[in-house]
């Protein structure tokens, strides 16, 4: 619904936008890469019997949660929130904050699931398998960087495509560490203001805008 709202607001053709993966190589490459990594999770006949199948399942979880949800979406998030930060397209920026909030929860669930499988099945976490996962994440970084250059070739409000590329490397290191793999890039966060949307709770005037964070409920006690 958010993307339809964006298209309607900006006068864009939704069919044209949704079909860009067929005409823009960097989008098509990302799509094909993820599809190739998520076969088992969508196969109703797949089982996790045996070490090889468990590794395949973990590989697909990395493809779905770490790469697709945790890396591939974030250059686009940074672009939209950079505009919101400059008071441009603020409403759509808030919609993207909602989306990023949900993706962060999906990512956290996926990483917790992967780490739990590692603990319960230590035999799958071989050095060879770890190297394979690191290589997959490295490939995904290259694909997302190509997309960032295509989406923002001339920069955006003082931010250039190289900074978006650095940001992709920075978040890739965070994803690697989160599932117990070594960092590859050693980048500093070029967009520290993004942490406001991903890591920190924010206070807002609810008379002016909507709060985009989840609230944690507290249990009641009765005296």
C-alpha positions in Angstrom: 0.0 0.0 0.0 2.9 2.4 0.8 4.3 2.0 -2.7 0.9 2.5 -4.4 0.5 5.6 -2.2 3.9 6.9 -3.3 3.1 6.3 -7.0 -0.3 8.0 -6.8 1.1 11.0 -4.9 4.0 11.5 -7.4 2.0 10.6 -10.5 4.0 7.5 -11.3 2.8 4.5 -13.2 2.8 1.5 -10.7 3.1 -1.0 -13.5 6.2 0.7 -14.9 7.8 0.9 -11.5 7.1 -2.8 -10.6 8.4 -3.9 -14.0 11.7 -2.0 -13.8 13.5 -5.2 -12.7 13.0 -6.4 -16.3 14.6 -3.3 -17.8 17.2 -2.2 -15.3 20.1 -4.7 -15.0 21.1 -3.8 -11.4 17.5 -4.4 -10.2 17.2 -7.6 -12.2 20.6 -8.9 -10.9 19.4 -8.4 -7.3 16.1 -10.1 -7.9 17.8 -13.1 -9.6 20.4 -13.3 -6.8 17.8 -13.5 -4.0 15.5 -15.9 -5.9 18.5 -18.3 -6.2 19.1 -18.1 -2.5 15.5 -18.7 -1.3 14.6 -22.0 -2.9 14.3 -24.2 0.2 12.3 -21.8 2.3 9.5 -21.7 -0.3 9.6 -25.5 -1.1 6.8 -27.3 0.8 8.7 -30.6 0.3 12.0 -29.4 1.7 13.2 -31.0 5.0 16.0 -30.2 7.3 17.1 -33.8 7.8 20.9 -34.1 7.6 23.7 -31.6 7.8 23.7 -30.7 4.1 20.0 -29.8 4.2 20.4 -27.8 7.4 23.2 -25.8 5.7 21.0 -25.2 2.7 18.3 -24.0 5.0 20.7 -21.6 6.8 22.0 -20.4 3.5 18.5 -19.6 2.4 17.8 -17.8 5.7 20.9 -15.7 5.2 19.7 -14.9 1.6 16.2 -14.0 2.8 16.8 -12.2 6.1 20.4 -11.0 6.1 20.8 -10.1 2.4 17.3 -9.2 1.1 15.9 -7.7 4.3 19.1 -6.5 5.9 21.2 -5.2 3.0 19.2 -4.9 -0.2 16.6 -2.5 1.1 18.9 -0.1 3.0 20.5 2.0 0.2 16.9 2.9 -0.8 16.0 3.6 2.8 19.0 5.9 3.1 18.1 7.8 0.0 14.5 8.5 1.1 15.4 9.4 4.7 18.1 11.7 3.4 15.4 13.6 1.6 13.2 13.6 4.7 16.1 14.9 6.7 16.2 17.9 4.3 12.4 18.4 4.8 11.7 17.0 1.3 8.9 14.5 0.9 8.5 14.2 4.7 5.3 12.2 4.6 6.7 9.5 2.3 9.9 9.5 4.4 7.8 8.6 7.4 6.2 5.8 5.4 9.6 4.5 4.8 10.5 4.7 8.5 7.5 2.4 9.1 8.8 0.0 6.5 12.4 0.1 7.9 11.1 -0.5 11.4 9.4 -3.6 10.2 12.4 -4.8 8.2 14.6 -4.3 11.3 12.4 -6.6 13.2 12.4 -9.2 10.4 16.2 -9.0 10.3 16.5 -9.4 14.1 14.2 -12.5 13.9 16.2 -14.0 11.1 19.5 -13.5 12.8 18.2 -15.0 16.0 16.9 -18.0 14.1 20.2 -18.5 12.3 22.2 -18.2 15.6 19.8 -20.7 17.3 20.3 -23.2 14.5 24.0 -22.8 14.9 23.9 -23.6 18.6 21.6 -26.6 18.2 23.5 -27.9 15.1 27.2 -27.0 15.6 28.3 -29.5 13.0 26.9 -27.3 10.2 29.0 -24.3 11.1 32.2 -25.4 9.4 34.8 -23.0 8.2 34.0 -23.9 4.6 30.4 -23.0 5.2 31.2 -19.8 6.9 33.5 -18.8 4.0 30.6 -19.5 1.6 28.2 -17.3 3.5 30.8 -14.5 3.7 31.2 -14.7 -0.1 27.5 -14.5 -0.6 27.2 -11.4 1.5 30.2 -9.9 -0.3 28.5 -10.5 -3.7 25.3 -8.9 -2.4 27.2 -5.8 -1.4 28.5 -5.4 -4.9 25.0 -5.8 -6.3 23.5 -3.2 -3.9 26.3 -0.8 -4.7 25.6 -1.1 -8.4 21.9 -0.4 -7.7 22.9 2.7 -5.5 24.9 4.1 -8.4 22.0 3.5 -10.8 19.4 5.0 -8.5 21.4 8.0 -7.5 24.1 8.7 -10.2 24.3 12.4 -9.6 24.0 12.6 -5.9 21.1 13.6 -3.7 21.0 16.8 -1.6 24.7 16.8 -0.9 25.1 13.0 -0.7 26.7 11.0 -3.4 26.6 7.4 -4.6 30.0 6.7 -3.1 28.6 7.4 0.3 25.7 5.1 -0.3 28.2 2.4 -1.3 30.1 3.0 2.0 26.9 2.7 3.9 26.1 -0.6 2.3 29.6 -1.9 3.3 29.0 -0.6 6.9 25.7 -2.3 7.3 27.1 -5.5 5.7 29.7 -5.6 8.5 27.0 -5.3 11.1 25.0 -8.1 9.5 28.1 -10.3 9.4 28.9 -9.7 13.0 25.3 -10.4 14.0 25.5 -14.0 12.8 29.1 -14.6 14.1 31.0 -13.9 10.9 34.1 -11.7 10.5 33.8 -8.1 9.2 35.0 -7.5 5.7 35.1 -3.7 5.2 35.8 -1.8 8.5 33.8 1.2 7.3 32.5 3.9 9.6 28.9 4.9 9.3 28.8 7.7 6.7 25.2 8.4 7.7 25.2 8.5 11.5 21.7 10.1 11.4 20.3 6.8 10.0 20.8 5.4 13.5 17.9 7.6 14.6 15.6 5.6 12.5 17.1 2.1 13.1 18.5 2.1 16.6 17.0 4.8 18.8 13.6 5.6 20.0 12.5 9.1 19.1 10.0 11.4 20.7 7.6 13.2 18.5 4.8 15.8 18.9 1.8 13.6 18.1 -0.2 16.7 17.3 2.1 17.3 14.3 3.0 13.8 13.1 2.8 10.1 14.0 5.2 8.1 16.1 6.9 5.4 13.9 8.3 3.3 16.7 6.9 0.2 18.3 6.2 0.5 22.0 6.9 -2.3 24.4 3.9 -3.0 26.6 4.3 -3.5 30.4 2.4 -6.0 32.4 -0.1 -4.8 35.0 0.1 -5.7 38.6 -2.9 -5.7 40.9 -2.5 -4.9 44.6 
